[in-house]
Amino acid sequence: MRALAAEFPSDRISLNEYDVLFNITRAPGRQLRLRDLNRTVLITQPSVSRLVDRLAARGLVRKTDDPTDGRGTIVAITPEGFELFRGVAVSHMDAITRHVGGALDDDDLTTLAELCDRLRSSVAGDTN
């Protein structure tokens, strides 16, 4: 992670901002409840809220009230945010490939993905 952070390819967004945009882009419709976003990133809930506010102020995400729960907030990536995310993702993927790709073969990567899924499910309290 240190090597990837040191080589992070953008002076336009931070690694934490990239993580938030990454998780939003993986969600259906490229939007996510703020509560669900908090569960997927490695920073604290107050930090996520402030970060989302900064991204919204820069026009990279849009915040709206959740129509199914007035207490909730939906965060969606804007076209500008998606364009920035994609550009950074391509460069970031090159660094990941350099640092991780050569160290693991296809079977290793499959095993790693399965282990990460099991850990994620365990942390989330998923019994499946």
N, C-alpha and C positions, 0 to 999 in steps of 0.2 A: 504493500500500500504506500509506503514511503516513496519508493521509486516511481510509482504511478502518479502520486501527488506532486512529486518534484518535476515530472515531465508533463503535468497537465497542460494541455495545449491552448488554453484561452486566457487572455487577459480581460475578456468581456464578461465571463461568469466564473464563479468559484466552483471548486469540486462539490461543495454542498449544494449549490444552486443547480449544478448539473445533475446531481443525484435526485433532486426534487423533480426536475424536468423529465429525467429518465423514467421515474416512476409514474408520472402523469401520462407520458406517451404510451406506456404499456397498458394503461387502463382502457376499458371500452369507451369509445367516443373521445379518447384523449382527455378525459376529465375524471376527477376523483374527489370524493368527500375529504375534507380537510382531516377529519378524524381518521380515515383510512390511510391517508398520506402519512400521518404521524406514526402509524404502525410500521411503515415500510422503510423509513430513513433512520440514520444512525445519530440524529441530533434530537435534543429535547423538544417537547411540544411548544414551549414558548419561543424557542429558537426557530422552529419551523414556521410558526405564525408570523414572526418578524420577517423571515426570509421570503415567505409568500407575499407579504405586503410590499417588500422591496421589488420583487419580480413583477408584481401588479403595477407598481408605480412606473416601472420601466416598459410596460406594455408587453411583457413576455408571457404573463398569465392573466386570466380574468377570474374574478371572484363573484359568485352569485349566491343568493340564498337557496338552500335546498328546498325544492317545491314539496317534498314529502315530509320534511321536518324543519320547521321554522327556526330551530336552534342550530341547524347545521349549515355548513358552507360548502359549496362546490367550487373546486379549483380546476380550470380548464386552460390548456396551453393555447396561446394565440398563434395565428400563422407566423408572425414575426418570431415568437418564441420557438416554434417548431423549426423554422429555418436556421436559427442560431444553434439550437440543440443538434440538429443533423450535422452541421458543419463541424462542431466541436466533437461529436461522436465519432466521426470518421478518423480524425486525428488521434483521439483517445484510444480507439480500437487498435490503431497501429502500435501504440505503446503497450497495450495489453498483449497483443500478439507477440511482440518482441520479448516481453518479460515472462509470459506464461505459456504462450502457444508452443514454443519449442521444447519446453520442459515436460510436457504431457502429450501422450499419444491419444488417439481417438477413444480408446477404451478407458484410459485414465480420465479424460474429460467427461465421458458418460458417467463414470463412477462418482466423480466430483460433483456433477450436477445432481445426481441422485442423493448424495450425502447432504448437499446444501438444501435440497427440497425437504428432506427428512428433518434437518435441523430447524428450518423455517417453520414447518408444520408443528414441531414440538414446542417451539417458542410461542407460536400463535395459539397453542392449546388445541390444535386440530388432532383428532384421534385417528384420522384416516392415514 
